[in-house]
Amino acid sequence: MRGITSLLNRMPCARIIAFVFLPILALLATSCATTGFKEAKATDLEIRFNTWDSITITKPDTREGGFLPVLQLSELGDEIAKRVISRELAVVVVVNNYDESQAASIGAKMKGHLAAHGFKRVVALRGSDVVPIAGLPVAFDSAIQLANGQNGFSSASASSAP
């Protein structure tokens, strides 16, 4: 400890680095590490999106004979209608085949479909078919879009979604 104090006293530049830049760097490093989806327990509906013809519902459990049914977008509404669940928060996990803007566009389009079934908020995350949703990066959040005056849709055109 005495060696560090001695170094800081002899080198004013080291003092600036130690007392100004290092705390800022530590703050940035920890803030980046904590971004991601934090509402996994509050999720009422969890959907895994591969393509418009390959959608699975993973929460609530929809397995039939041990397997998750693979749905097309046109079948999704009927499957949701069968479920007696709260309609507060729906999460769409968009697989990593899509970049962030595509995932946001998919989230915006899914917001329209899920709002028609009573969901108040839709969040699109980027992930895979197998990882838990906690901590996944958020690509679209209808609550944020609505707060920004965008009516729950991202700035990317939903019709241009892949």
Rosetta constraint file for C-alpha pairs under 8 A:
AtomPair CA 1 CA 5 HARMONIC 6.44 0.50
AtomPair CA 2 CA 6 HARMONIC 6.09 0.50
AtomPair CA 3 CA 7 HARMONIC 6.17 0.50
AtomPair CA 4 CA 8 HARMONIC 6.18 0.50
AtomPair CA 5 CA 9 HARMONIC 6.22 0.50
AtomPair CA 6 CA 10 HARMONIC 6.33 0.50
AtomPair CA 7 CA 11 HARMONIC 6.08 0.50
AtomPair CA 7 CA 14 HARMONIC 7.60 0.50
AtomPair CA 8 CA 12 HARMONIC 6.49 0.50
AtomPair CA 8 CA 14 HARMONIC 5.71 0.50
AtomPair CA 8 CA 15 HARMONIC 5.23 0.50
AtomPair CA 9 CA 15 HARMONIC 7.56 0.50
AtomPair CA 11 CA 15 HARMONIC 6.69 0.50
AtomPair CA 12 CA 16 HARMONIC 6.55 0.50
AtomPair CA 13 CA 17 HARMONIC 6.38 0.50
AtomPair CA 14 CA 18 HARMONIC 5.95 0.50
AtomPair CA 15 CA 19 HARMONIC 5.95 0.50
AtomPair CA 16 CA 20 HARMONIC 5.46 0.50
AtomPair CA 16 CA 21 HARMONIC 6.99 0.50
AtomPair CA 17 CA 21 HARMONIC 4.95 0.50
AtomPair CA 17 CA 22 HARMONIC 6.17 0.50
AtomPair CA 18 CA 22 HARMONIC 5.50 0.50
AtomPair CA 18 CA 23 HARMONIC 7.71 0.50
AtomPair CA 19 CA 23 HARMONIC 6.68 0.50
AtomPair CA 20 CA 24 HARMONIC 6.56 0.50
AtomPair CA 21 CA 25 HARMONIC 6.02 0.50
AtomPair CA 22 CA 26 HARMONIC 6.08 0.50
AtomPair CA 23 CA 27 HARMONIC 6.09 0.50
AtomPair CA 24 CA 28 HARMONIC 6.19 0.50
AtomPair CA 25 CA 29 HARMONIC 6.11 0.50
AtomPair CA 26 CA 30 HARMONIC 6.20 0.50
AtomPair CA 27 CA 31 HARMONIC 6.00 0.50
AtomPair CA 28 CA 32 HARMONIC 6.12 0.50
AtomPair CA 29 CA 33 HARMONIC 6.34 0.50
AtomPair CA 30 CA 34 HARMONIC 6.40 0.50
AtomPair CA 31 CA 35 HARMONIC 6.69 0.50
AtomPair CA 34 CA 135 HARMONIC 7.77 0.50
AtomPair CA 35 CA 135 HARMONIC 7.07 0.50
AtomPair CA 35 CA 137 HARMONIC 7.21 0.50
AtomPair CA 36 CA 134 HARMONIC 7.33 0.50
AtomPair CA 36 CA 135 HARMONIC 4.31 0.50
AtomPair CA 36 CA 136 HARMONIC 5.08 0.50
AtomPair CA 36 CA 137 HARMONIC 4.59 0.50
AtomPair CA 36 CA 138 HARMONIC 6.06 0.50
AtomPair CA 37 CA 125 HARMONIC 7.71 0.50
AtomPair CA 37 CA 133 HARMONIC 7.02 0.50
AtomPair CA 37 CA 134 HARMONIC 5.44 0.50
AtomPair CA 37 CA 135 HARMONIC 4.64 0.50
AtomPair CA 37 CA 136 HARMONIC 5.40 0.50
AtomPair CA 37 CA 137 HARMONIC 6.23 0.50
AtomPair CA 37 CA 138 HARMONIC 6.18 0.50
AtomPair CA 38 CA 134 HARMONIC 5.66 0.50
AtomPair CA 38 CA 135 HARMONIC 6.08 0.50
AtomPair CA 39 CA 43 HARMONIC 6.62 0.50
AtomPair CA 39 CA 134 HARMONIC 7.05 0.50
AtomPair CA 40 CA 133 HARMONIC 6.25 0.50
AtomPair CA 40 CA 134 HARMONIC 5.43 0.50
AtomPair CA 42 CA 89 HARMONIC 7.04 0.50
AtomPair CA 43 CA 88 HARMONIC 7.78 0.50
AtomPair CA 43 CA 89 HARMONIC 5.26 0.50
AtomPair CA 43 CA 90 HARMONIC 6.04 0.50
AtomPair CA 43 CA 91 HARMONIC 6.71 0.50
AtomPair CA 44 CA 59 HARMONIC 7.03 0.50
AtomPair CA 44 CA 60 HARMONIC 7.39 0.50
AtomPair CA 44 CA 85 HARMONIC 6.62 0.50
AtomPair CA 44 CA 86 HARMONIC 5.98 0.50
AtomPair CA 44 CA 87 HARMONIC 6.48 0.50
AtomPair CA 44 CA 88 HARMONIC 6.68 0.50
AtomPair CA 44 CA 89 HARMONIC 5.48 0.50
AtomPair CA 44 CA 90 HARMONIC 5.85 0.50
AtomPair CA 45 CA 57 HARMONIC 7.40 0.50
AtomPair CA 45 CA 58 HARMONIC 7.72 0.50
AtomPair CA 45 CA 59 HARMONIC 5.22 0.50
AtomPair CA 45 CA 60 HARMONIC 6.29 0.50
AtomPair CA 45 CA 87 HARMONIC 7.87 0.50
AtomPair CA 45 CA 89 HARMONIC 6.70 0.50
AtomPair CA 45 CA 90 HARMONIC 4.59 0.50
AtomPair CA 45 CA 91 HARMONIC 6.14 0.50
AtomPair CA 46 CA 57 HARMONIC 5.86 0.50
AtomPair CA 46 CA 58 HARMONIC 5.50 0.50
AtomPair CA 46 CA 59 HARMONIC 4.75 0.50
AtomPair CA 46 CA 60 HARMONIC 7.21 0.50
AtomPair CA 46 CA 90 HARMONIC 5.95 0.50
AtomPair CA 46 CA 91 HARMONIC 4.86 0.50
AtomPair CA 46 CA 92 HARMONIC 6.02 0.50
AtomPair CA 46 CA 93 HARMONIC 7.48 0.50
AtomPair CA 47 CA 55 HARMONIC 6.88 0.50
AtomPair CA 47 CA 56 HARMONIC 5.66 0.50
AtomPair CA 47 CA 57 HARMONIC 4.47 0.50
AtomPair CA 47 CA 58 HARMONIC 5.90 0.50
AtomPair CA 47 CA 59 HARMONIC 7.16 0.50
AtomPair CA 47 CA 90 HARMONIC 7.71 0.50
AtomPair CA 47 CA 91 HARMONIC 6.13 0.50
AtomPair CA 47 CA 92 HARMONIC 4.73 0.50
AtomPair CA 47 CA 93 HARMONIC 6.05 0.50
AtomPair CA 48 CA 55 HARMONIC 5.75 0.50
AtomPair CA 48 CA 56 HARMONIC 5.21 0.50
AtomPair CA 48 CA 57 HARMONIC 6.32 0.50
AtomPair CA 48 CA 58 HARMONIC 7.06 0.50
AtomPair CA 48 CA 92 HARMONIC 5.88 0.50
AtomPair CA 48 CA 93 HARMONIC 4.80 0.50
AtomPair CA 48 CA 94 HARMONIC 6.28 0.50
AtomPair CA 48 CA 95 HARMONIC 7.35 0.50
AtomPair CA 48 CA 128 HARMONIC 7.78 0.50
AtomPair CA 48 CA 129 HARMONIC 6.27 0.50
AtomPair CA 49 CA 54 HARMONIC 6.58 0.50
AtomPair CA 49 CA 55 HARMONIC 4.81 0.50
AtomPair CA 49 CA 56 HARMONIC 6.77 0.50
AtomPair CA 49 CA 92 HARMONIC 6.55 0.50
AtomPair CA 49 CA 93 HARMONIC 5.85 0.50
AtomPair CA 49 CA 94 HARMONIC 4.90 0.50
AtomPair CA 49 CA 95 HARMONIC 6.28 0.50
AtomPair CA 50 CA 54 HARMONIC 5.38 0.50
AtomPair CA 50 CA 55 HARMONIC 6.06 0.50
AtomPair CA 50 CA 94 HARMONIC 6.49 0.50
AtomPair CA 50 CA 95 HARMONIC 5.75 0.50
AtomPair CA 51 CA 55 HARMONIC 6.65 0.50
AtomPair CA 51 CA 162 HARMONIC 7.98 0.50
AtomPair CA 52 CA 72 HARMONIC 5.91 0.50
AtomPair CA 52 CA 73 HARMONIC 5.57 0.50
AtomPair CA 53 CA 70 HARMONIC 7.95 0.50
AtomPair CA 53 CA 71 HARMONIC 6.34 0.50
AtomPair CA 53 CA 72 HARMONIC 4.08 0.50
AtomPair CA 53 CA 73 HARMONIC 6.25 0.50
AtomPair CA 54 CA 70 HARMONIC 5.59 0.50
AtomPair CA 54 CA 71 HARMONIC 5.59 0.50
AtomPair CA 54 CA 72 HARMONIC 5.72 0.50
AtomPair CA 54 CA 73 HARMONIC 7.97 0.50
AtomPair CA 55 CA 70 HARMONIC 5.56 0.50
AtomPair CA 55 CA 71 HARMONIC 4.94 0.50
AtomPair CA 55 CA 72 HARMONIC 6.10 0.50
AtomPair CA 55 CA 73 HARMONIC 7.10 0.50
AtomPair CA 55 CA 76 HARMONIC 7.83 0.50
AtomPair CA 56 CA 68 HARMONIC 6.52 0.50
AtomPair CA 56 CA 69 HARMONIC 6.31 0.50
AtomPair CA 56 CA 70 HARMONIC 5.20 0.50
AtomPair CA 56 CA 71 HARMONIC 6.06 0.50
AtomPair CA 57 CA 61 HARMONIC 7.15 0.50
AtomPair CA 57 CA 62 HARMONIC 6.41 0.50
AtomPair CA 57 CA 68 HARMONIC 7.33 0.50
AtomPair CA 57 CA 69 HARMONIC 7.85 0.50
AtomPair CA 58 CA 62 HARMONIC 6.63 0.50
AtomPair CA 58 CA 68 HARMONIC 7.50 0.50
AtomPair CA 60 CA 83 HARMONIC 7.96 0.50
AtomPair CA 62 CA 68 HARMONIC 6.04 0.50
AtomPair CA 62 CA 69 HARMONIC 7.19 0.50
AtomPair CA 63 CA 67 HARMONIC 4.88 0.50
AtomPair CA 63 CA 68 HARMONIC 4.37 0.50
AtomPair CA 63 CA 69 HARMONIC 6.55 0.50
AtomPair CA 64 CA 68 HARMONIC 6.26 0.50
AtomPair CA 64 CA 69 HARMONIC 6.86 0.50
AtomPair CA 71 CA 75 HARMONIC 5.79 0.50
AtomPair CA 71 CA 76 HARMONIC 6.20 0.50
AtomPair CA 72 CA 76 HARMONIC 6.43 0.50
AtomPair CA 73 CA 77 HARMONIC 7.69 0.50
AtomPair CA 75 CA 79 HARMONIC 6.52 0.50
AtomPair CA 76 CA 80 HARMONIC 6.22 0.50
AtomPair CA 77 CA 81 HARMONIC 6.07 0.50
AtomPair CA 77 CA 113 HARMONIC 7.72 0.50
AtomPair CA 77 CA 114 HARMONIC 7.84 0.50
AtomPair CA 77 CA 117 HARMONIC 7.06 0.50
AtomPair CA 78 CA 82 HARMONIC 6.56 0.50
AtomPair CA 79 CA 83 HARMONIC 7.07 0.50
AtomPair CA 80 CA 117 HARMONIC 7.60 0.50
AtomPair CA 81 CA 117 HARMONIC 7.49 0.50
AtomPair CA 87 CA 118 HARMONIC 5.80 0.50
AtomPair CA 87 CA 119 HARMONIC 4.51 0.50
AtomPair CA 87 CA 120 HARMONIC 6.49 0.50
AtomPair CA 88 CA 119 HARMONIC 5.46 0.50
AtomPair CA 88 CA 120 HARMONIC 5.11 0.50
AtomPair CA 88 CA 121 HARMONIC 6.06 0.50
AtomPair CA 89 CA 119 HARMONIC 6.32 0.50
AtomPair CA 89 CA 120 HARMONIC 6.41 0.50
AtomPair CA 89 CA 121 HARMONIC 4.96 0.50
AtomPair CA 89 CA 122 HARMONIC 5.91 0.50
AtomPair CA 89 CA 123 HARMONIC 7.63 0.50
AtomPair CA 90 CA 114 HARMONIC 7.68 0.50
AtomPair CA 90 CA 119 HARMONIC 6.65 0.50
AtomPair CA 90 CA 121 HARMONIC 6.32 0.50
AtomPair CA 90 CA 122 HARMONIC 4.87 0.50
AtomPair CA 90 CA 123 HARMONIC 6.41 0.50
AtomPair CA 91 CA 122 HARMONIC 5.81 0.50
AtomPair CA 91 CA 123 HARMONIC 4.88 0.50
AtomPair CA 91 CA 124 HARMONIC 5.79 0.50
AtomPair CA 91 CA 125 HARMONIC 7.22 0.50
AtomPair CA 92 CA 107 HARMONIC 6.88 0.50
AtomPair CA 92 CA 110 HARMONIC 7.84 0.50
AtomPair CA 92 CA 122 HARMONIC 7.41 0.50
AtomPair CA 92 CA 123 HARMONIC 6.18 0.50
AtomPair CA 92 CA 124 HARMONIC 4.64 0.50
AtomPair CA 92 CA 125 HARMONIC 6.16 0.50
AtomPair CA 93 CA 124 HARMONIC 5.77 0.50
AtomPair CA 93 CA 125 HARMONIC 4.74 0.50
AtomPair CA 93 CA 126 HARMONIC 5.69 0.50
AtomPair CA 93 CA 127 HARMONIC 5.92 0.50
AtomPair CA 93 CA 128 HARMONIC 7.08 0.50
AtomPair CA 93 CA 129 HARMONIC 7.86 0.50
AtomPair CA 93 CA 133 HARMONIC 7.62 0.50
AtomPair CA 94 CA 98 HARMONIC 7.21 0.50
AtomPair CA 94 CA 103 HARMONIC 6.00 0.50
AtomPair CA 94 CA 106 HARMONIC 7.82 0.50
AtomPair CA 94 CA 124 HARMONIC 6.67 0.50
AtomPair CA 94 CA 125 HARMONIC 5.90 0.50
AtomPair CA 94 CA 126 HARMONIC 4.98 0.50
AtomPair CA 94 CA 127 HARMONIC 6.04 0.50
AtomPair CA 94 CA 128 HARMONIC 7.09 0.50
AtomPair CA 95 CA 126 HARMONIC 5.90 0.50
AtomPair CA 95 CA 127 HARMONIC 5.05 0.50
AtomPair CA 95 CA 128 HARMONIC 4.64 0.50
AtomPair CA 95 CA 129 HARMONIC 6.77 0.50
AtomPair CA 96 CA 126 HARMONIC 6.03 0.50
AtomPair CA 96 CA 127 HARMONIC 5.55 0.50
AtomPair CA 96 CA 128 HARMONIC 6.10 0.50
AtomPair CA 98 CA 102 HARMONIC 5.69 0.50
AtomPair CA 98 CA 103 HARMONIC 5.97 0.50
AtomPair CA 99 CA 103 HARMONIC 6.14 0.50
AtomPair CA 100 CA 104 HARMONIC 6.14 0.50
AtomPair CA 100 CA 126 HARMONIC 7.43 0.50
AtomPair CA 100 CA 139 HARMONIC 5.83 0.50
AtomPair CA 101 CA 105 HARMONIC 6.18 0.50
AtomPair CA 101 CA 139 HARMONIC 7.39 0.50
AtomPair CA 101 CA 156 HARMONIC 7.10 0.50
AtomPair CA 102 CA 106 HARMONIC 6.13 0.50
AtomPair CA 102 CA 161 HARMONIC 6.09 0.50
AtomPair CA 102 CA 162 HARMONIC 7.07 0.50
AtomPair CA 103 CA 107 HARMONIC 6.07 0.50
AtomPair CA 103 CA 124 HARMONIC 6.83 0.50
AtomPair CA 103 CA 125 HARMONIC 7.43 0.50
AtomPair CA 103 CA 126 HARMONIC 6.86 0.50
AtomPair CA 103 CA 139 HARMONIC 5.95 0.50
AtomPair CA 103 CA 140 HARMONIC 7.37 0.50
AtomPair CA 104 CA 108 HARMONIC 6.20 0.50
AtomPair CA 104 CA 124 HARMONIC 6.67 0.50
AtomPair CA 104 CA 139 HARMONIC 4.99 0.50
AtomPair CA 104 CA 140 HARMONIC 4.77 0.50
AtomPair CA 104 CA 154 HARMONIC 6.48 0.50
AtomPair CA 104 CA 156 HARMONIC 7.29 0.50
AtomPair CA 105 CA 109 HARMONIC 6.33 0.50
AtomPair CA 105 CA 140 HARMONIC 7.92 0.50
AtomPair CA 105 CA 154 HARMONIC 6.50 0.50
AtomPair CA 105 CA 156 HARMONIC 5.60 0.50
AtomPair CA 105 CA 157 HARMONIC 6.36 0.50
AtomPair CA 105 CA 158 HARMONIC 5.01 0.50
AtomPair CA 105 CA 159 HARMONIC 8.00 0.50
AtomPair CA 105 CA 160 HARMONIC 7.34 0.50
AtomPair CA 105 CA 161 HARMONIC 5.37 0.50
AtomPair CA 106 CA 110 HARMONIC 6.06 0.50
AtomPair CA 106 CA 124 HARMONIC 7.73 0.50
AtomPair CA 106 CA 158 HARMONIC 6.63 0.50
AtomPair CA 106 CA 161 HARMONIC 5.60 0.50
AtomPair CA 106 CA 162 HARMONIC 7.62 0.50
AtomPair CA 107 CA 111 HARMONIC 6.02 0.50
AtomPair CA 107 CA 122 HARMONIC 7.30 0.50
AtomPair CA 107 CA 123 HARMONIC 6.70 0.50
AtomPair CA 107 CA 124 HARMONIC 4.93 0.50
AtomPair CA 107 CA 139 HARMONIC 7.65 0.50
AtomPair CA 107 CA 140 HARMONIC 5.78 0.50
AtomPair CA 107 CA 141 HARMONIC 7.77 0.50
AtomPair CA 108 CA 112 HARMONIC 6.78 0.50
AtomPair CA 108 CA 140 HARMONIC 7.14 0.50
AtomPair CA 108 CA 142 HARMONIC 7.51 0.50
AtomPair CA 108 CA 152 HARMONIC 7.17 0.50
AtomPair CA 108 CA 153 HARMONIC 4.87 0.50
AtomPair CA 108 CA 154 HARMONIC 5.77 0.50
AtomPair CA 108 CA 158 HARMONIC 5.82 0.50
AtomPair CA 109 CA 113 HARMONIC 6.79 0.50
AtomPair CA 109 CA 153 HARMONIC 7.73 0.50
AtomPair CA 109 CA 158 HARMONIC 5.08 0.50
AtomPair CA 109 CA 159 HARMONIC 7.46 0.50
AtomPair CA 109 CA 161 HARMONIC 7.69 0.50
AtomPair CA 110 CA 114 HARMONIC 5.95 0.50
AtomPair CA 110 CA 122 HARMONIC 7.71 0.50
AtomPair CA 111 CA 115 HARMONIC 5.74 0.50
AtomPair CA 111 CA 121 HARMONIC 7.62 0.50
AtomPair CA 111 CA 122 HARMONIC 5.60 0.50
AtomPair CA 111 CA 142 HARMONIC 7.21 0.50
AtomPair CA 111 CA 152 HARMONIC 7.42 0.50
AtomPair CA 111 CA 153 HARMONIC 7.50 0.50
AtomPair CA 112 CA 116 HARMONIC 6.39 0.50
AtomPair CA 113 CA 117 HARMONIC 7.00 0.50
AtomPair CA 114 CA 118 HARMONIC 6.63 0.50
AtomPair CA 114 CA 119 HARMONIC 5.57 0.50
AtomPair CA 114 CA 122 HARMONIC 7.52 0.50
AtomPair CA 115 CA 119 HARMONIC 4.70 0.50
AtomPair CA 115 CA 120 HARMONIC 6.29 0.50
AtomPair CA 115 CA 121 HARMONIC 7.75 0.50
AtomPair CA 121 CA 141 HARMONIC 7.49 0.50
AtomPair CA 121 CA 142 HARMONIC 5.75 0.50
AtomPair CA 121 CA 143 HARMONIC 6.19 0.50
AtomPair CA 122 CA 140 HARMONIC 7.92 0.50
AtomPair CA 122 CA 141 HARMONIC 6.02 0.50
AtomPair CA 122 CA 142 HARMONIC 5.46 0.50
AtomPair CA 122 CA 143 HARMONIC 7.67 0.50
AtomPair CA 123 CA 138 HARMONIC 7.13 0.50
AtomPair CA 123 CA 139 HARMONIC 7.65 0.50
AtomPair CA 123 CA 140 HARMONIC 5.50 0.50
AtomPair CA 123 CA 141 HARMONIC 4.38 0.50
AtomPair CA 123 CA 142 HARMONIC 6.34 0.50
AtomPair CA 124 CA 138 HARMONIC 6.08 0.50
AtomPair CA 124 CA 139 HARMONIC 5.50 0.50
AtomPair CA 124 CA 140 HARMONIC 4.89 0.50
AtomPair CA 124 CA 141 HARMONIC 6.44 0.50
AtomPair CA 125 CA 133 HARMONIC 7.75 0.50
AtomPair CA 125 CA 136 HARMONIC 6.10 0.50
AtomPair CA 125 CA 137 HARMONIC 5.62 0.50
AtomPair CA 125 CA 138 HARMONIC 4.55 0.50
AtomPair CA 125 CA 139 HARMONIC 5.37 0.50
AtomPair CA 125 CA 140 HARMONIC 7.01 0.50
AtomPair CA 126 CA 136 HARMONIC 6.33 0.50
AtomPair CA 126 CA 137 HARMONIC 5.73 0.50
AtomPair CA 126 CA 138 HARMONIC 6.58 0.50
AtomPair CA 126 CA 139 HARMONIC 6.53 0.50
AtomPair CA 127 CA 131 HARMONIC 6.93 0.50
AtomPair CA 127 CA 133 HARMONIC 7.67 0.50
AtomPair CA 127 CA 136 HARMONIC 6.35 0.50
AtomPair CA 127 CA 137 HARMONIC 7.69 0.50
AtomPair CA 132 CA 136 HARMONIC 7.97 0.50
AtomPair CA 140 CA 145 HARMONIC 7.88 0.50
AtomPair CA 140 CA 154 HARMONIC 7.05 0.50
AtomPair CA 141 CA 145 HARMONIC 6.30 0.50
AtomPair CA 141 CA 152 HARMONIC 7.77 0.50
AtomPair CA 142 CA 146 HARMONIC 5.90 0.50
AtomPair CA 142 CA 151 HARMONIC 7.96 0.50
AtomPair CA 142 CA 152 HARMONIC 4.41 0.50
AtomPair CA 142 CA 153 HARMONIC 6.49 0.50
AtomPair CA 142 CA 154 HARMONIC 7.92 0.50
AtomPair CA 143 CA 147 HARMONIC 6.18 0.50
AtomPair CA 143 CA 152 HARMONIC 6.60 0.50
AtomPair CA 144 CA 148 HARMONIC 6.23 0.50
AtomPair CA 144 CA 152 HARMONIC 7.60 0.50
AtomPair CA 145 CA 149 HARMONIC 6.47 0.50
AtomPair CA 145 CA 150 HARMONIC 5.25 0.50
AtomPair CA 145 CA 151 HARMONIC 6.54 0.50
AtomPair CA 145 CA 152 HARMONIC 4.83 0.50
AtomPair CA 145 CA 153 HARMONIC 6.09 0.50
AtomPair CA 145 CA 154 HARMONIC 6.30 0.50
AtomPair CA 146 CA 150 HARMONIC 5.25 0.50
AtomPair CA 146 CA 151 HARMONIC 4.83 0.50
AtomPair CA 146 CA 152 HARMONIC 4.55 0.50
AtomPair CA 146 CA 153 HARMONIC 7.51 0.50
AtomPair CA 150 CA 154 HARMONIC 6.86 0.50
AtomPair CA 150 CA 155 HARMONIC 7.54 0.50
AtomPair CA 153 CA 158 HARMONIC 7.72 0.50
AtomPair CA 154 CA 158 HARMONIC 7.71 0.50
AtomPair CA 156 CA 160 HARMONIC 7.67 0.50
AtomPair CA 157 CA 161 HARMONIC 7.21 0.50
